[in-house]
């Protein structure tokens, strides 16, 4: 592929007709080429060919499990600029584009990514914690002289599994040997926790990103947890802060997954029993043999389209023995069956 800019001037008026197929292909560095499925791409009209009909409006679509998709009603015969958006099967695919003349209606456009051997970068810090973002990030480990500022300072991008760019960091410095960059941390908001692809590269003349290298980035969102669980029964109450941490309780109660002492999922997700303006609460019995431990938890938002979406992580302590009931004297949170020892009157809430 080669990078191309869009055509100039007003778009032609949409008319009935047109249409074509798009097939996504991957060409490895050794020359082998094959179909690659489930790739997100975009199309932008460039100009008409003789007999053109259909809509010239820009679009974004994803190929199916067979690597093919239909584009009914798209302008044809016409020339389009197609761009590969997904960072799969290698990060160097993302942003590659081609200008293609669709000479016949229902012609198949071969949108191919040519593998570019890139550096495996070391991205820092890892993990990135959304609850306490670092002021700067860095990417290092590129080949000598790889990072340059010919058309502007290099960039680092954080990309999710769907190929969506979740954050862009503009570099403010390049190491003297061109092997690393430093950048201000981008504002990425509260995104699902998990593993993302981090790519870094040089800005090109057409403002696209020429990828130098890539690496993986673990994103977490540590939340404050109050109260505790009990190994013997479900009298312990755990409260998870929902203040400015990406946890939603407006439509569906959040859920929590408990991990055991061997760092494996024990059970869940469990839906919260109740929420107030500051916390959501769970009454759960801890796994056997975890007394005195701090167990990892994962908090999920319930999304009607995507199901359980992991948005936060933390840990909860496990107590054994009788807890202090609501309205009874206490000196600290760990004594109470509820989430907290109420300040001022020294009573469990």
DRENKOLSE-215971 format. One line per 2 residues: their letters; for each residue x, y, z of C-alpha. Coordinates in nm, 3 decimals. Example, Ala and Ser with C-alpha at 12.3 -4.5 7.8 and 13.67 -1.06 7.14 Angstrom:
<atoms>
as = 1.230:-0.450:0.780  1.367:-0.106:0.714
</atoms>
This chain:
<atoms>
xx = 0.000:0.000:0.000  0.094:0.362:-0.044
xx = -0.044:0.662:0.143  -0.275:0.882:-0.066
xx = -0.478:1.195:0.001  -0.846:1.245:-0.079
xx = -0.972:1.414:-0.393  -1.061:1.783:-0.387
xx = -1.384:1.966:-0.465  -1.747:1.896:-0.376
xx = -1.876:1.539:-0.370  -2.101:1.432:-0.658
xx = -2.472:1.392:-0.590  -2.563:1.037:-0.475
xx = -2.764:0.834:-0.726  -2.902:0.480:-0.728
xx = -2.664:0.203:-0.830  -2.299:0.134:-0.773
xx = -2.151:-0.111:-0.524  -1.839:-0.323:-0.486
xx = -1.676:-0.587:-0.261  -1.376:-0.534:-0.034
xx = -1.143:-0.823:0.053  -0.866:-0.781:0.311
xx = -0.532:-0.952:0.245  -0.207:-0.976:0.439
xx = 0.129:-0.995:0.264  0.405:-1.125:0.489
xx = 0.761:-0.995:0.473  0.864:-1.320:0.295
xx = 0.617:-1.249:0.012  0.343:-1.496:0.111
xx = -0.006:-1.347:0.089  -0.339:-1.468:0.224
xx = -0.688:-1.358:0.324  -0.723:-1.204:0.670
xx = -1.065:-1.177:0.838  -1.246:-0.924:1.060
xx = -1.044:-0.617:0.959  -1.183:-0.268:1.009
xx = -1.117:-0.027:0.723  -1.239:0.305:0.586
xx = -1.322:0.431:0.238  -1.303:0.788:0.110
xx = -1.419:0.888:-0.239  -1.152:1.035:-0.469
xx = -1.305:1.087:-0.815  -1.549:0.945:-1.069
xx = -1.486:0.715:-1.361  -1.716:0.695:-1.666
xx = -2.069:0.581:-1.577  -2.031:0.638:-1.203
xx = -2.337:0.588:-0.981  -2.402:0.543:-0.610
xx = -2.306:0.733:-0.296  -1.964:0.904:-0.261
xx = -1.998:0.947:0.117  -1.707:0.824:0.334
xx = -1.763:0.505:0.531  -1.611:0.262:0.779
xx = -1.677:-0.113:0.771  -1.533:-0.449:0.882
xx = -1.473:-0.756:0.670  -1.642:-1.081:0.775
xx = -1.502:-1.416:0.881  -1.417:-1.488:0.516
xx = -1.223:-1.161:0.483  -1.488:-1.018:0.248
xx = -1.766:-0.761:0.277  -2.024:-0.611:0.041
xx = -2.051:-0.235:-0.004  -2.387:-0.188:-0.180
xx = -2.464:0.158:-0.313  -2.104:0.282:-0.290
xx = -1.988:0.498:-0.584  -1.871:0.290:-0.882
xx = -1.708:0.299:-1.124  -1.497:0.542:-0.924
xx = -1.163:0.584:-0.750  -1.152:0.549:-0.370
xx = -0.887:0.577:-0.101  -0.908:0.279:0.136
xx = -0.731:0.272:0.474  -0.660:-0.030:0.696
xx = -0.764:0.065:1.053  -0.713:-0.249:1.264
xx = -0.369:-0.301:1.423  -0.391:-0.667:1.322
xx = -0.233:-0.900:1.231  0.061:-0.666:1.302
xx = 0.057:-0.306:1.429  0.234:-0.193:1.109
xx = -0.091:-0.261:0.917  -0.282:0.017:1.094
xx = -0.286:0.331:0.879  -0.167:0.170:0.555
xx = -0.377:0.300:0.266  -0.424:0.256:-0.108
xx = -0.594:0.452:-0.386  -0.790:0.206:-0.593
xx = -0.983:0.251:-0.919  -1.303:0.046:-0.900
xx = -1.356:0.012:-1.276  -1.671:-0.203:-1.267
xx = -1.977:-0.230:-1.045  -1.936:-0.522:-0.800
xx = -1.566:-0.548:-0.865  -1.363:-0.689:-0.572
xx = -1.120:-0.443:-0.417  -0.811:-0.617:-0.279
xx = -0.714:-0.419:0.031  -0.378:-0.559:0.132
xx = -0.150:-0.489:0.425  0.218:-0.533:0.352
xx = 0.404:-0.652:0.660  0.670:-0.410:0.776
xx = 0.929:-0.545:1.016  0.919:-0.310:1.312
xx = 1.100:-0.285:1.642  0.963:-0.439:1.960
xx = 0.950:-0.138:2.186  0.972:-0.112:2.563
xx = 0.684:0.110:2.675  0.694:0.275:3.015
xx = 0.538:0.290:3.262  0.372:-0.051:3.264
xx = 0.107:-0.089:3.384  -0.070:0.241:3.333
xx = -0.311:0.304:3.619  -0.612:0.519:3.525
xx = -0.663:0.613:3.889  -0.318:0.773:3.903
xx = -0.190:0.855:3.556  0.183:0.926:3.519
xx = 0.281:1.269:3.387  0.491:1.125:3.104
xx = 0.526:0.806:2.900  0.817:0.675:2.694
xx = 0.896:0.429:2.417  1.246:0.289:2.373
xx = 1.427:0.010:2.190  1.395:0.129:1.829
xx = 1.679:0.097:1.583  1.933:0.378:1.577
xx = 1.800:0.691:1.410  1.448:0.548:1.377
xx = 1.266:0.836:1.546  1.287:1.165:1.356
xx = 1.099:1.497:1.351  1.102:1.569:0.977
xx = 0.730:1.648:0.958  0.661:1.699:1.328
xx = 0.740:1.526:1.655  0.676:1.149:1.674
xx = 0.362:1.007:1.834  0.266:0.712:2.052
xx = -0.085:0.564:2.020  -0.281:0.331:2.246
xx = -0.503:0.096:2.043  -0.768:-0.148:2.170
xx = -0.856:-0.493:2.033  -1.106:-0.340:1.789
xx = -0.844:-0.119:1.631  -0.979:0.196:1.797
xx = -0.722:0.455:1.902  -0.792:0.530:2.269
xx = -0.518:0.785:2.323  -0.246:0.974:2.135
xx = 0.070:1.101:2.304  0.275:1.366:2.120
xx = 0.645:1.338:2.190  0.826:1.636:2.336
xx = 1.176:1.487:2.307  1.376:1.239:2.100
xx = 1.690:1.075:2.235  2.013:1.187:2.057
xx = 2.050:0.845:1.892  1.687:0.838:1.776
xx = 1.604:0.513:1.959  1.352:0.648:2.211
xx = 1.093:0.920:2.268  0.929:1.081:2.572
xx = 0.577:1.224:2.564  0.313:1.378:2.786
xx = 0.059:1.118:2.897  -0.252:1.138:2.677
xx = -0.598:1.191:2.824  -0.750:0.847:2.773
xx = -1.043:0.867:3.014  -1.189:0.557:3.175
xx = -1.147:0.278:2.923  -1.189:-0.095:2.993
xx = -0.891:-0.240:3.177  -0.678:-0.503:3.005
xx = -0.403:-0.529:2.745  -0.366:-0.270:2.468
xx = -0.125:-0.230:2.177  0.106:0.066:2.205
xx = 0.254:0.185:1.874  0.503:0.465:1.820
xx = 0.615:0.624:1.498  0.698:0.929:1.293
xx = 0.447:1.177:1.153  0.451:1.161:0.772
xx = 0.405:1.440:0.520  0.032:1.351:0.486
xx = -0.004:1.348:0.870  -0.035:0.968:0.880
xx = 0.182:0.771:1.123  0.479:0.577:0.993
xx = 0.512:0.308:1.259  0.858:0.253:1.404
xx = 0.769:-0.009:1.663  0.509:-0.151:1.898
xx = 0.464:-0.319:2.233  0.192:-0.424:2.475
xx = 0.054:-0.201:2.750  -0.138:-0.324:3.054
xx = -0.407:-0.077:3.166  -0.552:-0.099:3.516
xx = -0.778:0.121:3.729  -0.719:0.071:4.101
xx = -1.023:0.158:4.312  -1.061:0.213:4.686
xx = -1.222:-0.081:4.866  -1.361:-0.056:5.220
xx = -1.493:-0.327:5.452  -1.396:-0.693:5.425
xx = -1.519:-1.042:5.341  -1.560:-1.331:5.584
xx = -1.440:-1.685:5.520  -1.709:-1.839:5.742
xx = -2.025:-1.669:5.614  -2.158:-1.383:5.401
xx = -2.184:-1.132:5.687  -1.886:-0.936:5.564
xx = -1.970:-0.639:5.343  -1.735:-0.501:5.081
xx = -1.777:-0.146:4.952  -1.617:-0.033:4.624
xx = -1.577:0.338:4.554  -1.767:0.459:4.246
xx = -1.650:0.821:4.263  -1.476:0.929:3.939
xx = -1.352:0.582:3.855  -1.548:0.477:3.548
xx = -1.785:0.244:3.737  -2.145:0.294:3.630
xx = -2.451:0.233:3.846  -2.705:0.457:3.670
xx = -2.863:0.185:3.451  -2.735:-0.152:3.570
xx = -2.566:-0.244:3.895  -2.193:-0.314:3.854
xx = -2.062:-0.665:3.922  -1.749:-0.796:4.086
xx = -1.533:-1.103:4.027  -1.332:-1.247:4.318
xx = -0.993:-1.411:4.264  -0.850:-1.669:4.506
xx = -0.513:-1.705:4.676  -0.368:-1.875:4.365
xx = -0.451:-1.570:4.148  -0.727:-1.758:3.966
xx = -1.091:-1.660:3.927  -1.279:-1.801:4.226
xx = -1.634:-1.702:4.136  -1.852:-1.430:3.988
xx = -1.931:-1.186:3.851  -2.166:-1.103:4.141
xx = -2.407:-0.812:4.102  -2.390:-0.540:4.369
xx = -2.660:-0.557:4.633  -2.693:-0.180:4.660
xx = -2.525:0.148:4.572  -2.523:0.499:4.713
xx = -2.356:0.814:4.583  -2.010:0.698:4.691
xx = -2.000:0.317:4.705  -2.156:-0.001:4.573
xx = -2.183:-0.287:4.824  -2.155:-0.665:4.814
xx = -2.225:-0.922:5.090  -2.019:-1.227:4.994
xx = -1.848:-1.520:5.159  -1.477:-1.543:5.088
xx = -1.316:-1.860:4.945  -1.205:-2.122:5.197
xx = -0.848:-2.092:5.318  -0.816:-1.719:5.250
xx = -0.842:-1.586:5.606  -0.610:-1.290:5.660
xx = -0.537:-1.249:5.289  -0.603:-0.968:5.044
xx = -0.789:-1.107:4.742  -0.779:-0.942:4.398
xx = -1.111:-0.823:4.256  -1.222:-0.711:3.908
xx = -1.519:-0.474:3.876  -1.741:-0.489:3.568
xx = -1.997:-0.257:3.415  -2.297:-0.434:3.264
xx = -2.338:-0.326:2.902  -2.649:-0.431:2.705
xx = -2.440:-0.476:2.389  -2.103:-0.601:2.512
xx = -2.206:-0.778:2.835  -1.958:-0.755:3.123
xx = -1.694:-0.487:3.059  -1.395:-0.486:3.303
xx = -1.345:-0.129:3.427  -1.159:-0.144:3.759
xx = -0.946:-0.359:3.984  -0.855:-0.365:4.352
xx = -0.827:-0.598:4.650  -1.036:-0.687:4.955
xx = -0.924:-0.824:5.290  -1.065:-1.145:5.439
xx = -1.156:-1.165:5.807  -1.256:-1.468:6.015
xx = -1.488:-1.461:6.314  -1.790:-1.269:6.429
xx = -1.836:-0.915:6.302  -1.994:-0.618:6.478
xx = -2.355:-0.557:6.374  -2.497:-0.226:6.252
xx = -2.552:0.023:6.534  -2.298:-0.142:6.765
xx = -1.975:0.022:6.889  -1.664:-0.006:6.672
xx = -1.316:0.142:6.643  -1.230:0.064:6.278
xx = -1.392:-0.054:5.954  -1.262:-0.412:5.971
xx = -1.477:-0.487:6.280  -1.809:-0.408:6.113
xx = -2.035:-0.647:5.923  -2.127:-0.342:5.713
xx = -1.879:-0.146:5.505  -1.761:0.110:5.756
xx = -1.732:0.227:6.115  -1.924:0.554:6.114
xx = -1.699:0.843:6.219  -1.810:1.061:6.509
xx = -2.030:0.821:6.705  -1.811:0.511:6.673
xx = -2.095:0.288:6.552  -2.107:0.044:6.263
x = -2.323:0.172:5.981
</atoms>
